[in-house]
Amino acid sequence: MARTLNVNCAYARLAEKSDLFIQRRLNPEIFFSADALDGLQVDDLARQARKLASAGLTTTIHATFVDLNPGSLDKSIRMATRYRFEQIFDAAEILKPQNIVFHPGYDELRYGDNRKAWLDYSISFWNDMLPMARNIGCVIAVENIFEKEPSTLLELLEAVDDPLFRNCFDVGHWNMFNTVSMEEWFSSLGRYVVEAHIHDNHGQRDEHLPLGEGQINFDLLFTLLNRYAPAAICTIEAHTDERLERAVQNIQKYL
């Protein structure tokens, strides 16, 4: 099965980069910051959506995440998160993405003693979001960030228990924080993976290097993706044009 290849792109740069994406057949994962959401021009977004769709490209969305947390113990933070995520779904109504990637907000250092409360708030939050995803026909994909092992995400996914609520496996984040092997991680969450964020690092910082330029075993990653999630979208997360070029070249042998 040929994999869908996406590349990350801030919404502010979408108009500038769209011709390149069309020429190279690269599907954008569009990141909306809070400022981008507040200044969003619906007509402009609709034009960009039509242009990409007419060229046969598909999209995914990466939601804003700074200072947000669906499972926060602070009601005001949950309300602010809901407001921002509802803005994301408004944009998704226009773009019709395959997936929307969200940060779940769990951090063992902050929520270790309140893990159950965080889970309860998160389960309720995502159950409220699902009708919007169902209306659009897209999948909510929660991404591992600080998780050292998969149990908390697994409990969340099992509790919500909906085919439109799935996991985005970020291999760079896994490499920084893991206390379990990649095989163990996929044995728990592999069946939920609908997208993988592809970038490399040396295990200390979120360097967002092109694959093959850090220490991650991408042969193993793609073996596991082929076994557990053969239809998962692969999204290159490269934060410079130069790194994007190298990453697109390096990933070809896996596609």
TORSEPA-736657 format. One line per field, with one value per atom (N, C-alpha, C): residue number from 1; residue in three letters; atom name; x, y, z. Coordinates in steps of 0.05 Angstrom, whole numbers, plus 5000, padded with zeros to 4 digits. Layout:
! residues N
num: NUM:...
residu: ALA:...
atome: CA:...
x: X:...
y: Y:...
z: Z:...
This chain:
! residues 255
num: 1:1:1:2:2:2:3:3:3:4:4:4:5:5:5:6:6:6:7:7:7:8:8:8:9:9:9:10:10:10:11:11:11:12:12:12:13:13:13:14:14:14:15:15:15:16:16:16:17:17:17:18:18:18:19:19:19:20:20:20:21:21:21:22:22:22:23:23:23:24:24:24:25:25:25:26:26:26:27:27:27:28:28:28:29:29:29:30:30:30:31:31:31:32:32:32:33:33:33:34:34:34:35:35:35:36:36:36:37:37:37:38:38:38:39:39:39:40:40:40:41:41:41:42:42:42:43:43:43:44:44:44:45:45:45:46:46:46:47:47:47:48:48:48:49:49:49:50:50:50:51:51:51:52:52:52:53:53:53:54:54:54:55:55:55:56:56:56:57:57:57:58:58:58:59:59:59:60:60:60:61:61:61:62:62:62:63:63:63:64:64:64:65:65:65:66:66:66:67:67:67:68:68:68:69:69:69:70:70:70:71:71:71:72:72:72:73:73:73:74:74:74:75:75:75:76:76:76:77:77:77:78:78:78:79:79:79:80:80:80:81:81:81:82:82:82:83:83:83:84:84:84:85:85:85:86:86:86:87:87:87:88:88:88:89:89:89:90:90:90:91:91:91:92:92:92:93:93:93:94:94:94:95:95:95:96:96:96:97:97:97:98:98:98:99:99:99:100:100:100:101:101:101:102:102:102:103:103:103:104:104:104:105:105:105:106:106:106:107:107:107:108:108:108:109:109:109:110:110:110:111:111:111:112:112:112:113:113:113:114:114:114:115:115:115:116:116:116:117:117:117:118:118:118:119:119:119:120:120:120:121:121:121:122:122:122:123:123:123:124:124:124:125:125:125:126:126:126:127:127:127:128:128:128:129:129:129:130:130:130:131:131:131:132:132:132:133:133:133:134:134:134:135:135:135:136:136:136:137:137:137:138:138:138:139:139:139:140:140:140:141:141:141:142:142:142:143:143:143:144:144:144:145:145:145:146:146:146:147:147:147:148:148:148:149:149:149:150:150:150:151:151:151:152:152:152:153:153:153:154:154:154:155:155:155:156:156:156:157:157:157:158:158:158:159:159:159:160:160:160:161:161:161:162:162:162:163:163:163:164:164:164:165:165:165:166:166:166:167:167:167:168:168:168:169:169:169:170:170:170:171:171:171:172:172:172:173:173:173:174:174:174:175:175:175:176:176:176:177:177:177:178:178:178:179:179:179:180:180:180:181:181:181:182:182:182:183:183:183:184:184:184:185:185:185:186:186:186:187:187:187:188:188:188:189:189:189:190:190:190:191:191:191:192:192:192:193:193:193:194:194:194:195:195:195:196:196:196:197:197:197:198:198:198:199:199:199:200:200:200:201:201:201:202:202:202:203:203:203:204:204:204:205:205:205:206:206:206:207:207:207:208:208:208:209:209:209:210:210:210:211:211:211:212:212:212:213:213:213:214:214:214:215:215:215:216:216:216:217:217:217:218:218:218:219:219:219:220:220:220:221:221:221:222:222:222:223:223:223:224:224:224:225:225:225:226:226:226:227:227:227:228:228:228:229:229:229:230:230:230:231:231:231:232:232:232:233:233:233:234:234:234:235:235:235:236:236:236:237:237:237:238:238:238:239:239:239:240:240:240:241:241:241:242:242:242:243:243:243:244:244:244:245:245:245:246:246:246:247:247:247:248:248:248:249:249:249:250:250:250:251:251:251:252:252:252:253:253:253:254:254:254:255:255:255
residu: MET:MET:MET:ALA:ALA:ALA:ARG:ARG:ARG:THR:THR:THR:LEU:LEU:LEU:ASN:ASN:ASN:VAL:VAL:VAL:ASN:ASN:ASN:CYS:CYS:CYS:ALA:ALA:ALA:TYR:TYR:TYR:ALA:ALA:ALA:ARG:ARG:ARG:LEU:LEU:LEU:ALA:ALA:ALA:GLU:GLU:GLU:LYS:LYS:LYS:SER:SER:SER:ASP:ASP:ASP:LEU:LEU:LEU:PHE:PHE:PHE:ILE:ILE:ILE:GLN:GLN:GLN:ARG:ARG:ARG:ARG:ARG:ARG:LEU:LEU:LEU:ASN:ASN:ASN:PRO:PRO:PRO:GLU:GLU:GLU:ILE:ILE:ILE:PHE:PHE:PHE:PHE:PHE:PHE:SER:SER:SER:ALA:ALA:ALA:ASP:ASP:ASP:ALA:ALA:ALA:LEU:LEU:LEU:ASP:ASP:ASP:GLY:GLY:GLY:LEU:LEU:LEU:GLN:GLN:GLN:VAL:VAL:VAL:ASP:ASP:ASP:ASP:ASP:ASP:LEU:LEU:LEU:ALA:ALA:ALA:ARG:ARG:ARG:GLN:GLN:GLN:ALA:ALA:ALA:ARG:ARG:ARG:LYS:LYS:LYS:LEU:LEU:LEU:ALA:ALA:ALA:SER:SER:SER:ALA:ALA:ALA:GLY:GLY:GLY:LEU:LEU:LEU:THR:THR:THR:THR:THR:THR:THR:THR:THR:ILE:ILE:ILE:HIS:HIS:HIS:ALA:ALA:ALA:THR:THR:THR:PHE:PHE:PHE:VAL:VAL:VAL:ASP:ASP:ASP:LEU:LEU:LEU:ASN:ASN:ASN:PRO:PRO:PRO:GLY:GLY:GLY:SER:SER:SER:LEU:LEU:LEU:ASP:ASP:ASP:LYS:LYS:LYS:SER:SER:SER:ILE:ILE:ILE:ARG:ARG:ARG:MET:MET:MET:ALA:ALA:ALA:THR:THR:THR:ARG:ARG:ARG:TYR:TYR:TYR:ARG:ARG:ARG:PHE:PHE:PHE:GLU:GLU:GLU:GLN:GLN:GLN:ILE:ILE:ILE:PHE:PHE:PHE:ASP:ASP:ASP:ALA:ALA:ALA:ALA:ALA:ALA:GLU:GLU:GLU:ILE:ILE:ILE:LEU:LEU:LEU:LYS:LYS:LYS:PRO:PRO:PRO:GLN:GLN:GLN:ASN:ASN:ASN:ILE:ILE:ILE:VAL:VAL:VAL:PHE:PHE:PHE:HIS:HIS:HIS:PRO:PRO:PRO:GLY:GLY:GLY:TYR:TYR:TYR:ASP:ASP:ASP:GLU:GLU:GLU:LEU:LEU:LEU:ARG:ARG:ARG:TYR:TYR:TYR:GLY:GLY:GLY:ASP:ASP:ASP:ASN:ASN:ASN:ARG:ARG:ARG:LYS:LYS:LYS:ALA:ALA:ALA:TRP:TRP:TRP:LEU:LEU:LEU:ASP:ASP:ASP:TYR:TYR:TYR:SER:SER:SER:ILE:ILE:ILE:SER:SER:SER:PHE:PHE:PHE:TRP:TRP:TRP:ASN:ASN:ASN:ASP:ASP:ASP:MET:MET:MET:LEU:LEU:LEU:PRO:PRO:PRO:MET:MET:MET:ALA:ALA:ALA:ARG:ARG:ARG:ASN:ASN:ASN:ILE:ILE:ILE:GLY:GLY:GLY:CYS:CYS:CYS:VAL:VAL:VAL:ILE:ILE:ILE:ALA:ALA:ALA:VAL:VAL:VAL:GLU:GLU:GLU:ASN:ASN:ASN:ILE:ILE:ILE:PHE:PHE:PHE:GLU:GLU:GLU:LYS:LYS:LYS:GLU:GLU:GLU:PRO:PRO:PRO:SER:SER:SER:THR:THR:THR:LEU:LEU:LEU:LEU:LEU:LEU:GLU:GLU:GLU:LEU:LEU:LEU:LEU:LEU:LEU:GLU:GLU:GLU:ALA:ALA:ALA:VAL:VAL:VAL:ASP:ASP:ASP:ASP:ASP:ASP:PRO:PRO:PRO:LEU:LEU:LEU:PHE:PHE:PHE:ARG:ARG:ARG:ASN:ASN:ASN:CYS:CYS:CYS:PHE:PHE:PHE:ASP:ASP:ASP:VAL:VAL:VAL:GLY:GLY:GLY:HIS:HIS:HIS:TRP:TRP:TRP:ASN:ASN:ASN:MET:MET:MET:PHE:PHE:PHE:ASN:ASN:ASN:THR:THR:THR:VAL:VAL:VAL:SER:SER:SER:MET:MET:MET:GLU:GLU:GLU:GLU:GLU:GLU:TRP:TRP:TRP:PHE:PHE:PHE:SER:SER:SER:SER:SER:SER:LEU:LEU:LEU:GLY:GLY:GLY:ARG:ARG:ARG:TYR:TYR:TYR:VAL:VAL:VAL:VAL:VAL:VAL:GLU:GLU:GLU:ALA:ALA:ALA:HIS:HIS:HIS:ILE:ILE:ILE:HIS:HIS:HIS:ASP:ASP:ASP:ASN:ASN:ASN:HIS:HIS:HIS:GLY:GLY:GLY:GLN:GLN:GLN:ARG:ARG:ARG:ASP:ASP:ASP:GLU:GLU:GLU:HIS:HIS:HIS:LEU:LEU:LEU:PRO:PRO:PRO:LEU:LEU:LEU:GLY:GLY:GLY:GLU:GLU:GLU:GLY:GLY:GLY:GLN:GLN:GLN:ILE:ILE:ILE:ASN:ASN:ASN:PHE:PHE:PHE:ASP:ASP:ASP:LEU:LEU:LEU:LEU:LEU:LEU:PHE:PHE:PHE:THR:THR:THR:LEU:LEU:LEU:LEU:LEU:LEU:ASN:ASN:ASN:ARG:ARG:ARG:TYR:TYR:TYR:ALA:ALA:ALA:PRO:PRO:PRO:ALA:ALA:ALA:ALA:ALA:ALA:ILE:ILE:ILE:CYS:CYS:CYS:THR:THR:THR:ILE:ILE:ILE:GLU:GLU:GLU:ALA:ALA:ALA:HIS:HIS:HIS:THR:THR:THR:ASP:ASP:ASP:GLU:GLU:GLU:ARG:ARG:ARG:LEU:LEU:LEU:GLU:GLU:GLU:ARG:ARG:ARG:ALA:ALA:ALA:VAL:VAL:VAL:GLN:GLN:GLN:ASN:ASN:ASN:ILE:ILE:ILE:GLN:GLN:GLN:LYS:LYS:LYS:TYR:TYR:TYR:LEU:LEU:LEU
atome: N:CA:C:N:CA:C:N:CA:C:N:CA:C:N:CA:C:N:CA:C:N:CA:C:N:CA:C:N:CA:C:N:CA:C:N:CA:C:N:CA:C:N:CA:C:N:CA:C:N:CA:C:N:CA:C:N:CA:C:N:CA:C:N:CA:C:N:CA:C:N:CA:C:N:CA:C:N:CA:C:N:CA:C:N:CA:C:N:CA:C:N:CA:C:N:CA:C:N:CA:C:N:CA:C:N:CA:C:N:CA:C:N:CA:C:N:CA:C:N:CA:C:N:CA:C:N:CA:C:N:CA:C:N:CA:C:N:CA:C:N:CA:C:N:CA:C:N:CA:C:N:CA:C:N:CA:C:N:CA:C:N:CA:C:N:CA:C:N:CA:C:N:CA:C:N:CA:C:N:CA:C:N:CA:C:N:CA:C:N:CA:C:N:CA:C:N:CA:C:N:CA:C:N:CA:C:N:CA:C:N:CA:C:N:CA:C:N:CA:C:N:CA:C:N:CA:C:N:CA:C:N:CA:C:N:CA:C:N:CA:C:N:CA:C:N:CA:C:N:CA:C:N:CA:C:N:CA:C:N:CA:C:N:CA:C:N:CA:C:N:CA:C:N:CA:C:N:CA:C:N:CA:C:N:CA:C:N:CA:C:N:CA:C:N:CA:C:N:CA:C:N:CA:C:N:CA:C:N:CA:C:N:CA:C:N:CA:C:N:CA:C:N:CA:C:N:CA:C:N:CA:C:N:CA:C:N:CA:C:N:CA:C:N:CA:C:N:CA:C:N:CA:C:N:CA:C:N:CA:C:N:CA:C:N:CA:C:N:CA:C:N:CA:C:N:CA:C:N:CA:C:N:CA:C:N:CA:C:N:CA:C:N:CA:C:N:CA:C:N:CA:C:N:CA:C:N:CA:C:N:CA:C:N:CA:C:N:CA:C:N:CA:C:N:CA:C:N:CA:C:N:CA:C:N:CA:C:N:CA:C:N:CA:C:N:CA:C:N:CA:C:N:CA:C:N:CA:C:N:CA:C:N:CA:C:N:CA:C:N:CA:C:N:CA:C:N:CA:C:N:CA:C:N:CA:C:N:CA:C:N:CA:C:N:CA:C:N:CA:C:N:CA:C:N:CA:C:N:CA:C:N:CA:C:N:CA:C:N:CA:C:N:CA:C:N:CA:C:N:CA:C:N:CA:C:N:CA:C:N:CA:C:N:CA:C:N:CA:C:N:CA:C:N:CA:C:N:CA:C:N:CA:C:N:CA:C:N:CA:C:N:CA:C:N:CA:C:N:CA:C:N:CA:C:N:CA:C:N:CA:C:N:CA:C:N:CA:C:N:CA:C:N:CA:C:N:CA:C:N:CA:C:N:CA:C:N:CA:C:N:CA:C:N:CA:C:N:CA:C:N:CA:C:N:CA:C:N:CA:C:N:CA:C:N:CA:C:N:CA:C:N:CA:C:N:CA:C:N:CA:C:N:CA:C:N:CA:C:N:CA:C:N:CA:C:N:CA:C:N:CA:C:N:CA:C:N:CA:C:N:CA:C:N:CA:C:N:CA:C:N:CA:C:N:CA:C:N:CA:C:N:CA:C:N:CA:C:N:CA:C:N:CA:C:N:CA:C:N:CA:C:N:CA:C:N:CA:C:N:CA:C:N:CA:C:N:CA:C:N:CA:C:N:CA:C:N:CA:C:N:CA:C:N:CA:C:N:CA:C:N:CA:C:N:CA:C:N:CA:C:N:CA:C:N:CA:C:N:CA:C:N:CA:C:N:CA:C:N:CA:C:N:CA:C:N:CA:C:N:CA:C:N:CA:C:N:CA:C:N:CA:C:N:CA:C:N:CA:C:N:CA:C:N:CA:C:N:CA:C:N:CA:C:N:CA:C:N:CA:C:N:CA:C:N:CA:C:N:CA:C:N:CA:C:N:CA:C:N:CA:C:N:CA:C:N:CA:C:N:CA:C:N:CA:C:N:CA:C:N:CA:C
x: 5017:5000:5018:5012:5027:5017:5036:5029:5024:5005:5001:5023:5035:5056:5047:5048:5041:5066:5065:5086:5074:5087:5075:5079:5059:5060:5043:5054:5038:5018:4994:4974:4984:5000:5010:5027:5038:5055:5041:5016:5002:5000:4992:4989:5016:5037:5064:5074:5066:5077:5059:5035:5016:5024:5036:5044:5066:5084:5105:5093:5074:5061:5047:5034:5020:5040:5061:5081:5094:5100:5114:5095:5069:5049:5053:5056:5059:5033:5021:4996:5003:4991:4999:4984:4999:4986:4988:4966:4965:4962:4982:4982:4969:4949:4936:4944:4959:4965:4941:4942:4920:4917:4939:4937:4925:4933:4921:4891:4882:4854:4839:4851:4837:4836:4856:4857:4848:4836:4829:4809:4816:4799:4785:4760:4745:4747:4745:4746:4773:4794:4821:4825:4816:4819:4803:4779:4763:4777:4790:4805:4828:4843:4865:4854:4832:4820:4812:4800:4791:4816:4837:4861:4874:4876:4888:4871:4845:4827:4826:4826:4825:4850:4872:4897:4899:4879:4879:4894:4901:4915:4895:4903:4887:4901:4887:4899:4895:4912:4907:4911:4902:4906:4921:4938:4951:4939:4926:4913:4932:4925:4939:4940:4961:4964:4976:4990:5004:4984:4990:4975:4947:4941:4915:4917:4895:4895:4866:4857:4830:4824:4845:4840:4848:4852:4861:4841:4853:4836:4824:4833:4822:4801:4776:4754:4758:4771:4775:4794:4814:4832:4817:4800:4784:4766:4755:4737:4752:4776:4793:4801:4807:4815:4791:4768:4744:4740:4743:4739:4759:4784:4804:4799:4791:4787:4762:4742:4718:4725:4744:4754:4768:4783:4796:4775:4754:4733:4719:4717:4706:4724:4750:4768:4766:4763:4761:4736:4715:4691:4697:4716:4724:4744:4764:4786:4779:4761:4753:4778:4793:4817:4811:4831:4828:4830:4850:4855:4859:4852:4861:4877:4902:4920:4919:4914:4913:4933:4944:4959:4940:4943:4924:4929:4954:4959:4968:4972:4980:5010:5017:5045:5047:5061:5063:5073:5091:5102:5081:5062:5041:5016:5010:4984:4987:5011:5015:4996:4993:4975:4945:4941:4913:4907:4920:4917:4888:4874:4846:4828:4832:4817:4822:4848:4855:4841:4842:4829:4799:4786:4757:4749:4764:4758:4764:4785:4792:4771:4762:4742:4717:4708:4684:4689:4712:4718:4717:4730:4732:4705:4690:4663:4646:4650:4636:4646:4672:4683:4675:4670:4666:4643:4621:4600:4609:4627:4638:4656:4672:4688:4671:4650:4632:4618:4610:4596:4614:4640:4660:4669:4669:4680:4710:4720:4749:4755:4780:4788:4803:4797:4813:4836:4860:4884:4900:4900:4915:4944:4962:4990:5005:5023:5040:5060:5062:5081:5101:5093:5111:5108:5090:5085:5110:5117:5140:5132:5107:5097:5067:5055:5029:5004:5006:4982:4961:4969:4949:4934:4949:4936:4918:4927:4911:4885:4886:4861:4842:4853:4837:4824:4839:4828:4808:4813:4794:4768:4770:4747:4729:4741:4725:4713:4730:4720:4704:4717:4703:4723:4714:4733:4743:4730:4739:4757:4766:4784:4807:4830:4853:4879:4901:4928:4945:4960:4982:5008:5023:5048:5071:5082:5104:5130:5145:5169:5190:5192:5212:5206:5180:5173:5178:5170:5175:5205:5222:5251:5262:5249:5258:5250:5226:5214:5209:5213:5204:5219:5204:5215:5209:5196:5190:5200:5204:5214:5192:5200:5181:5162:5173:5156:5135:5142:5123:5101:5110:5091:5070:5080:5061:5044:5054:5037:5013:5016:4993:4976:4988:4974:4973:4988:4990:4964:4944:4918:4903:4911:4898:4912:4935:4951:4939:4933:4923:4943:4963:4982:5008:5030:5056:5071:5081:5098:5127:5139:5165:5186:5203:5226:5246:5270:5292:5304:5317:5332:5352:5367:5387:5378:5352:5341:5341:5353:5355:5337:5335:5319:5301:5279:5261:5272:5293:5309:5295:5275:5261:5281:5299:5317:5304:5314:5305:5310:5293:5297:5324:5338:5365:5387:5381:5402:5405:5389:5391:5397:5384:5390:5366:5344:5320:5322:5313:5313:5288:5290:5266:5260:5280:5274:5254:5258:5240:5213:5213:5188:5170:5181:5165:5157:5174:5165:5141:5141:5118:5093:5097:5075:5062:5079:5068:5053:5061:5048:5022:5023:5000:4982:4993:4978:4986:4980:4990:4977:4955:4942:4948:4965:4971:4985:4976:4989:5016:5037:5063:5067:5071:5074:5102:5116:5143:5140:5154:5155:5183:5187:5213:5208:5224:5218:5233:5248:5261:5257:5259:5256:5279:5303:5326:5322:5312:5307:5284:5265:5243:5253:5270:5281:5295:5312:5327:5308:5288:5270:5253:5244:5228:5246:5271:5289:5294:5299:5306:5283:5258:5235:5227:5238:5228:5231:5252:5256:5234:5221:5200:5172:5170:5144:5140
y: 4976:5000:5025:5043:5068:5086:5098:5115:5143:5156:5184:5200:5218:5234:5263:5273:5300:5315:5341:5358:5380:5387:5408:5436:5453:5480:5498:5520:5539:5552:5558:5570:5596:5611:5636:5633:5609:5604:5587:5580:5562:5574:5599:5611:5612:5617:5619:5591:5570:5544:5526:5534:5516:5507:5525:5516:5495:5498:5478:5451:5452:5427:5413:5429:5417:5405:5419:5409:5384:5383:5360:5338:5342:5323:5318:5339:5338:5349:5333:5341:5357:5380:5396:5388:5387:5387:5416:5429:5458:5464:5478:5486:5513:5514:5539:5547:5569:5580:5595:5604:5620:5646:5659:5684:5679:5657:5651:5646:5633:5629:5655:5673:5698:5716:5714:5731:5717:5693:5677:5691:5692:5702:5678:5675:5651:5649:5671:5670:5661:5670:5662:5632:5622:5594:5578:5587:5572:5571:5593:5593:5573:5573:5554:5525:5520:5493:5484:5502:5495:5489:5505:5502:5475:5468:5442:5419:5421:5399:5395:5417:5415:5402:5404:5392:5363:5353:5326:5321:5343:5340:5338:5323:5322:5337:5342:5358:5343:5350:5345:5372:5374:5398:5391:5409:5408:5431:5425:5445:5461:5486:5501:5487:5491:5475:5491:5513:5527:5536:5528:5536:5523:5503:5490:5462:5453:5426:5416:5396:5386:5373:5364:5350:5367:5393:5410:5408:5410:5410:5438:5457:5485:5488:5493:5495:5517:5539:5561:5553:5536:5526:5508:5491:5473:5489:5511:5528:5541:5552:5564:5544:5520:5499:5492:5490:5485:5507:5531:5554:5552:5547:5545:5520:5498:5474:5477:5491:5496:5514:5533:5548:5530:5510:5491:5476:5467:5453:5471:5497:5516:5516:5517:5516:5489:5468:5441:5438:5452:5452:5460:5478:5488:5470:5461:5445:5416:5406:5377:5359:5362:5346:5317:5300:5272:5268:5281:5280:5308:5312:5335:5326:5335:5326:5346:5335:5351:5341:5360:5352:5345:5322:5315:5329:5338:5355:5340:5314:5300:5302:5307:5309:5296:5275:5260:5277:5296:5313:5331:5339:5357:5342:5319:5306:5279:5271:5244:5236:5254:5248:5253:5266:5272:5260:5237:5224:5217:5206:5198:5223:5244:5269:5279:5279:5288:5271:5244:5226:5231:5234:5239:5264:5286:5311:5307:5293:5289:5273:5252:5234:5250:5266:5282:5303:5316:5336:5324:5302:5291:5279:5269:5260:5283:5307:5331:5340:5335:5343:5324:5299:5279:5286:5297:5303:5322:5341:5359:5344:5326:5310:5292:5281:5264:5279:5304:5320:5327:5330:5337:5311:5289:5264:5261:5273:5271:5256:5249:5235:5254:5253:5266:5247:5258:5242:5255:5243:5255:5245:5263:5258:5254:5235:5232:5255:5267:5290:5282:5283:5278:5249:5233:5207:5189:5177:5159:5131:5124:5098:5102:5083:5088:5085:5078:5070:5092:5117:5138:5143:5145:5148:5124:5100:5077:5078:5086:5088:5109:5131:5151:5141:5128:5117:5096:5078:5057:5068:5089:5100:5114:5130:5144:5125:5106:5082:5090:5105:5114:5112:5103:5101:5128:5149:5176:5188:5173:5182:5163:5173:5155:5169:5157:5166:5175:5197:5204:5198:5179:5172:5190:5206:5223:5210:5201:5185:5201:5227:5245:5248:5252:5255:5228:5206:5180:5177:5185:5182:5198:5221:5238:5229:5217:5212:5183:5164:5137:5122:5105:5085:5057:5055:5028:5028:5005:5003:5011:5016:5023:4999:4975:4951:4949:4955:4954:4976:4999:5021:5013:5002:4994:4970:4953:4930:4940:4963:4975:4993:5011:5032:5029:5009:5008:5007:4993:4990:5017:5036:5062:5083:5077:5097:5103:5128:5136:5155:5164:5183:5180:5185:5186:5212:5225:5249:5240:5247:5237:5259:5256:5274:5260:5269:5255:5273:5261:5276:5257:5267:5252:5245:5248:5240:5261:5284:5305:5329:5337:5360:5353:5368:5364:5378:5366:5380:5382:5364:5363:5361:5342:5336:5319:5319:5300:5272:5253:5225:5216:5201:5191:5209:5232:5250:5251:5234:5232:5203:5193:5166:5147:5156:5140:5118:5094:5071:5072:5084:5087:5061:5044:5017:5003:5005:4992:5006:5033:5048:5039:5038:5032:5002:4985:4957:4955:4971:4970:4984:5005:5018:4999:4985:4966:4943:4936:4914:4923:4946:4954:4975:4992:5015:5020:5001:5004:5028:5038:5060:5087:5087:5112:5132:5157:5180:5185:5190:5198:5228:5243:5272:5280:5291:5302:5328:5329:5354:5366:5382:5395:5425:5439:5467:5487:5477:5495:5483:5499:5489:5470:5475:5458:5430:5430:5404:5389:5403:5391:5376:5389:5377:5351:5351:5327:5306:5314:5294:5281:5296:5284:5264:5271:5253:5228:5231:5208:5189:5199:5181:5164:5170:5156:5126:5116:5087:5073:5088:5076:5078:5093:5098:5080
z: 5000:5000:5000:4981:4981:5004:5018:5040:5032:5045:5041:5056:5041:5053:5056:5081:5087:5097:5096:5107:5123:5146:5162:5149:5154:5143:5160:5170:5184:5165:5175:5158:5145:5160:5150:5125:5120:5097:5075:5080:5061:5033:5031:5004:4990:5005:4994:4984:4999:4994:4977:4972:4959:4931:4915:4889:4890:4909:4913:4921:4940:4948:4925:4909:4886:4866:4861:4842:4852:4878:4889:4899:4897:4907:4937:4952:4981:4994:5010:5023:5049:5052:5076:5101:5124:5150:5160:5162:5166:5196:5206:5234:5238:5255:5262:5290:5292:5318:5329:5354:5365:5350:5343:5328:5300:5287:5261:5263:5284:5287:5291:5307:5313:5288:5271:5247:5222:5225:5201:5183:5157:5136:5123:5127:5117:5087:5073:5044:5034:5047:5040:5045:5068:5074:5053:5046:5026:4999:4991:4966:4967:4989:4991:4991:5005:5005:4977:4962:4935:4917:4920:4904:4909:4935:4941:4932:4937:4929:4899:4884:4855:4844:4859:4850:4860:4874:4883:4909:4923:4949:4972:4992:5017:5038:5060:5082:5109:5128:5156:5170:5195:5211:5236:5244:5271:5287:5308:5324:5342:5348:5367:5394:5410:5434:5458:5453:5474:5496:5521:5545:5546:5529:5528:5540:5551:5562:5566:5550:5552:5579:5593:5619:5643:5638:5660:5684:5708:5732:5736:5721:5722:5701:5710:5691:5670:5679:5660:5637:5643:5623:5604:5615:5597:5579:5590:5574:5551:5558:5538:5516:5525:5506:5487:5499:5483:5462:5470:5451:5428:5434:5412:5394:5406:5390:5373:5383:5367:5343:5347:5324:5304:5314:5296:5279:5292:5277:5257:5263:5243:5218:5222:5199:5185:5200:5188:5171:5178:5162:5133:5130:5104:5090:5105:5094:5090:5106:5105:5108:5129:5132:5138:5133:5141:5171:5183:5211:5222:5248:5263:5286:5288:5309:5332:5356:5380:5401:5416:5439:5462:5475:5496:5522:5528:5551:5576:5575:5599:5604:5628:5637:5665:5666:5691:5714:5709:5730:5743:5726:5736:5746:5733:5738:5750:5758:5768:5791:5810:5833:5826:5803:5795:5767:5762:5736:5730:5750:5745:5739:5754:5749:5721:5713:5686:5665:5669:5650:5649:5672:5672:5657:5662:5648:5618:5611:5583:5568:5581:5568:5562:5582:5578:5555:5556:5535:5507:5503:5476:5467:5485:5478:5468:5479:5469:5442:5436:5410:5387:5393:5372:5352:5362:5342:5320:5327:5307:5287:5297:5279:5261:5272:5257:5235:5241:5222:5198:5203:5182:5168:5182:5171:5174:5196:5201:5227:5231:5255:5273:5299:5320:5327:5325:5331:5353:5377:5400:5398:5402:5397:5423:5424:5448:5449:5473:5476:5498:5523:5546:5556:5544:5555:5554:5576:5578:5569:5573:5565:5558:5545:5532:5549:5574:5589:5592:5596:5599:5573:5551:5525:5519:5526:5520:5536:5561:5577:5565:5555:5543:5518:5501:5475:5480:5500:5506:5518:5534:5547:5528:5510:5490:5470:5461:5446:5421:5404:5379:5356:5333:5310:5300:5308:5301:5322:5341:5362:5363:5354:5349:5358:5351:5360:5337:5341:5324:5338:5327:5340:5331:5349:5343:5353:5333:5339:5352:5346:5359:5388:5395:5423:5438:5425:5437:5444:5426:5430:5453:5458:5480:5507:5509:5535:5542:5524:5528:5550:5564:5582:5573:5549:5538:5509:5498:5471:5451:5426:5406:5401:5402:5399:5420:5445:5467:5463:5455:5450:5429:5407:5385:5393:5410:5418:5434:5447:5462:5445:5429:5415:5385:5374:5345:5330:5341:5328:5327:5343:5343:5325:5315:5301:5273:5268:5242:5228:5243:5232:5248:5234:5248:5241:5261:5256:5254:5231:5224:5227:5246:5250:5268:5268:5282:5303:5323:5343:5356:5375:5390:5418:5424:5449:5471:5466:5487:5481:5456:5448:5425:5422:5400:5375:5363:5343:5316:5311:5285:5261:5264:5242:5221:5196:5176:5186:5180:5188:5177:5194:5186:5196:5208:5217:5247:5261:5290:5297:5318:5328:5326:5315:5315:5293:5300:5282:5264:5241:5223:5209:5205:5194:5212:5238:5258:5258:5257:5257:5234:5210:5187:5186:5198:5201:5219:5241:5259:5247:5233:5219:5199:5184:5164:5177:5201:5215:5228:5242:5258:5245:5229:5218:5189:5171:5143:5128:5138:5125:5138:5158:5172:5154:5157:5143:5155:5139:5149:5144:5165:5163:5171:5153:5158:5174:5196:5212:5210:5190:5186:5188:5204:5210:5193:5173:5153:5126:5105:5078:5071:5081:5075:5087:5112:5125:5112:5102:5088:5063:5048:5024:5031:5051:5059:5069:5085:5096:5074:5054:5032:5017:5013:4999:5016:5041:5058:5063:5061:5067:5044:5020:4996:4997:5010:5010:5027:5044:5060:5048:5026:5014:4989
